[in-house]
């Protein structure tokens, strides 16, 4: 018998007003988003000051961070399941701040990459802890709604971060971007330390021993829903990472408008923010599967249209922004729903599950994004092709998860229980 779409009345144990809980979770994940997006405008300056031999090498400042972020998630989950969410959050924010300040004083690419790797390792806690804390307090479609609302607030960061990075560069060198990152992480840690109680129930604390970790990992990996939706998420995340890696070069070389980078980037991401708000309003009624499956098919169709335009030489800057925005919108409808579906059967081992799922999706997306970014040759073809192939791969995996059956979610009348 299929599990219910949402668990009945899981009590929210955080004790905060709902708006504050959502903004705090969004701010926690924003620590990672800022660590990526604020860098984008500074990459040319970093490359010039550190005398990089090839322009594509500047992408390593992003790729190394994201790769370390992916690997680090395996580390934080079991620790958070043993010692709780709160002490891990506070410690990780302190480490992130320290590595930000080290990066600010890096005088070589090697030292900068070491600092970025350790910064990404600390930032990995944000992915694990945000998912675990939300799962500690909510379940099912309610969890999906909370994640969508947090995702919407979180998406304000990519809209503002590149412009904020450019603003900093107008008055200070790129090193000051890292000072801002360190200060923000300390602020989030202080807020959580003052306001957020421990959300992990004592009965769900798990010992750190090889047997317990192996057993929890086995449960995550052998669940079609858990591991399947994590892999599918990684496939479409690769397109997003490819965009982050090559967006600055695309605006500069493909369209000759590097001055519009912050504006164009923000305009594109607005689409994803709107989709997250829409998802939060409709997910309890229609369910995660119906929404995410339709969005995945729509994203594939949009990317196919983009491929035709790119290969025929008809893509303009306006079309690039519009179609990229629509791609991001459908990605947003997939992202939070895939994540909540993957976490739904893993409430008793939420930390370990978030670790493994986050590691899988991040590493797949990072590898795909690295290939896309390093394939840049002056056009948007590698990015567009990467989005399309990633979407098709995700569709194949979803068909495997659901045994060939899509759109299993259906309408729930107001006041009735989800099926």
Residue pairs with C-beta under 8 A, 6 or more apart in sequence:
3 344
3 345
4 140
4 417
4 418
4 419
5 140
5 141
5 287
5 288
5 409
5 418
5 419
6 139
6 140
6 141
6 142
6 143
6 284
6 418
7 139
7 140
7 347
10 137
10 138
10 139
10 142
11 137
12 18
12 21
12 137
12 138
13 136
13 137
13 197
13 199
13 201
14 21
14 133
14 137
14 196
14 197
14 199
15 197
16 24
16 195
16 196
20 195
21 137
21 146
22 146
22 149
22 150
22 153
23 150
23 153
24 188
24 191
24 192
24 195
24 196
25 130
25 133
25 134
25 146
25 150
26 150
26 151
26 152
26 153
26 154
27 153
27 188
27 191
28 89
28 126
28 129
28 130
28 188
28 192
29 126
29 127
29 130
29 150
29 154
30 154
30 157
30 184
30 188
31 93
31 96
31 123
31 126
31 181
31 184
31 185
31 188
32 69
32 123
32 126
32 127
33 154
33 157
33 158
33 161
34 157
34 161
34 180
34 181
34 184
35 65
35 96
35 119
35 120
35 123
35 181
36 62
36 65
36 66
36 244
37 157
37 158
37 161
37 162
37 165
37 244
37 265
38 161
38 162
38 164
38 165
38 168
38 177
38 180
38 181
39 46
39 61
39 62
39 65
39 165
39 177
40 62
40 161
40 162
40 165
40 244
40 247
40 248
40 261
40 265
41 162
41 163
41 165
41 166
41 169
41 248
41 261
41 262
42 165
42 169
42 174
42 177
43 58
43 59
43 61
43 62
43 248
44 58
44 248
45 169
45 173
45 174
46 52
46 58
46 61
46 112
46 174
47 55
47 57
47 58
49 173
49 174
50 108
50 109
50 112
52 58
52 109
55 249
56 373
56 374
56 376
57 109
59 245
59 246
59 370
59 373
59 374
60 109
60 113
61 112
61 113
61 116
62 244
62 245
63 245
63 366
63 369
63 370
63 373
64 113
64 116
64 117
64 120
65 116
65 117
65 119
65 120
65 123
66 120
66 241
66 362
66 365
66 366
66 369
67 117
67 120
67 363
67 366
68 116
68 117
68 118
68 119
68 120
68 121
68 124
69 120
69 121
69 123
69 124
69 127
69 362
70 124
70 358
70 359
70 362
70 363
70 365
70 366
71 121
71 124
71 359
71 363
72 120
72 121
72 122
72 123
72 124
72 125
73 124
73 127
73 128
73 354
73 355
73 356
73 358
73 359
73 362
74 355
74 356
74 359
75 121
75 124
75 355
76 88
76 92
76 124
76 125
76 128
76 129
76 351
76 355
77 128
77 132
77 351
77 352
77 353
77 354
77 355
77 356
77 358
78 206
78 208
78 212
78 213
78 216
78 351
78 352
78 355
79 88
79 208
79 351
80 88
80 125
80 128
80 129
80 132
80 200
80 351
81 132
81 200
81 204
81 205
81 206
81 216
81 349
81 350
81 351
81 352
82 205
82 206
82 207
82 208
84 198
84 200
84 205
85 129
85 132
85 133
85 136
85 198
85 199
85 200
85 351
86 192
86 193
86 196
86 197
86 198
86 199
88 125
88 129
89 125
89 129
89 189
89 192
89 196
90 189
90 192
90 193
92 122
92 123
92 125
92 126
92 129
93 122
93 185
93 186
93 188
93 189
93 192
94 186
94 189
95 118
95 121
95 122
96 119
96 122
96 123
96 181
96 182
96 185
97 181
97 182
97 183
97 185
97 186
97 189
98 182
99 115
99 116
99 118
99 119
99 122
100 115
100 119
100 178
100 179
100 181
100 182
100 185
101 178
101 179
101 182
102 111
102 115
102 118
103 112
103 115
103 116
103 119
103 178
104 175
104 176
104 177
104 178
104 179
104 182
105 175
106 112
106 115
119 181
124 358
127 354
127 358
127 362
128 351
128 354
128 355
128 358
129 354
130 150
131 147
131 339
131 343
131 350
131 354
131 357
131 358
132 199
132 200
132 350
132 351
132 354
133 196
133 199
134 143
134 146
134 147
134 150
135 143
135 343
135 346
135 347
135 350
135 354
136 199
136 200
136 201
136 204
136 350
137 146
137 199
138 146
139 344
139 347
140 344
140 418
141 283
141 284
141 287
141 288
141 418
142 284
143 340
143 343
143 344
144 279
144 283
144 284
144 288
144 336
144 337
144 340
145 280
145 283
145 284
147 336
147 339
147 340
148 276
148 277
148 279
148 280
148 283
148 336
149 276
149 277
149 280
151 276
151 279
151 332
151 335
151 336
152 273
152 276
152 277
152 280
155 269
155 272
155 273
155 276
155 332
156 273
158 265
158 266
158 269
159 265
159 266
159 269
159 270
159 273
160 266
162 261
162 262
162 265
162 266
163 262
163 263
163 266
164 180
165 177
165 262
166 261
166 262
168 174
168 176
168 177
168 180
169 177
200 351
204 348
204 349
204 350
206 212
206 216
206 349
206 351
206 352
213 352
216 349
216 352
216 353
217 352
217 356
219 226
219 346
219 349
219 353
220 226
220 227
220 346
220 349
220 352
220 353
220 356
220 357
221 227
221 356
223 345
223 346
224 400
224 401
225 341
225 342
225 344
225 345
225 401
226 342
226 343
226 345
226 346
226 353
226 357
227 342
227 356
227 357
227 360
228 342
228 397
228 398
228 400
228 401
229 338
229 339
229 341
229 342
229 357
229 398
229 401
230 338
230 342
230 356
230 357
230 358
230 360
230 361
231 360
231 361
231 364
231 397
232 338
232 393
232 394
232 397
232 398
232 401
233 334
233 335
233 338
233 339
233 342
233 357
233 361
233 365
233 394
234 360
234 361
234 362
234 363
234 364
234 365
234 368
235 364
235 365
235 368
235 390
235 391
235 393
235 394
235 397
236 296
236 299
236 331
236 334
236 335
236 365
236 387
236 390
236 391
236 394
237 335
237 361
237 362
237 364
237 365
237 368
237 369
237 390
238 364
238 365
238 366
238 367
238 368
238 369
238 372
238 386
238 390
239 303
239 327
239 331
239 368
239 369
239 372
239 383
239 386
239 387
239 390
239 391
240 328
240 331
240 365
240 369
241 365
241 366
241 368
241 369
241 370
241 372
241 373
242 368
242 369
242 371
242 372
242 373
242 382
242 383
242 386
242 387
243 324
243 369
243 383
244 369
245 369
245 370
245 372
245 373
245 374
245 376
246 372
246 373
246 376
246 382
246 383
247 261
247 265
248 258
248 261
249 376
250 320
250 376
250 380
250 383
251 257
251 258
251 260
251 261
251 264
252 258
252 261
253 378
254 320
254 378
254 379
254 380
255 317
255 320
257 264
257 317
260 317
264 317
264 321
267 321
267 325
268 321
268 324
268 325
268 328
269 328
270 325
271 325
271 326
271 328
271 329
271 332
272 325
272 328
272 329
272 331
272 332
273 332
274 329
275 295
275 328
275 329
275 330
275 331
275 332
275 333
276 332
276 336
278 333
279 291
279 332
279 333
279 336
279 337
282 291
283 291
283 337
284 412
284 418
285 411
285 412
285 414
286 409
286 410
286 411
286 412
287 408
287 409
287 410
287 412
287 418
288 337
288 338
288 340
288 341
288 409
289 337
289 341
289 402
289 406
289 407
289 408
289 409
290 407
290 408
290 409
290 410
291 333
291 337
291 409
292 333
292 334
292 337
292 338
292 341
293 398
293 406
293 407
294 333
294 407
295 330
295 331
295 333
295 334
295 337
296 330
296 334
296 391
296 394
296 395
296 398
297 395
298 330
299 327
299 330
299 331
299 334
299 387
299 391
300 388
300 391
300 392
300 395
302 323
302 326
302 327
302 330
303 327
303 384
303 387
303 388
303 391
304 388
305 323
306 315
306 323
306 327
306 380
306 384
306 387
306 388
307 384
307 385
307 388
309 315
309 319
309 323
310 379
310 380
310 381
310 384
311 381
315 380
320 380
327 387
334 394
339 357
342 353
342 357
343 350
343 353
343 354
343 357
346 352
346 353
368 386
368 390
369 386
371 382
371 386
372 382
372 383
372 386
375 382
376 382
376 383
398 406
399 406
402 408
410 419
412 418
412 419
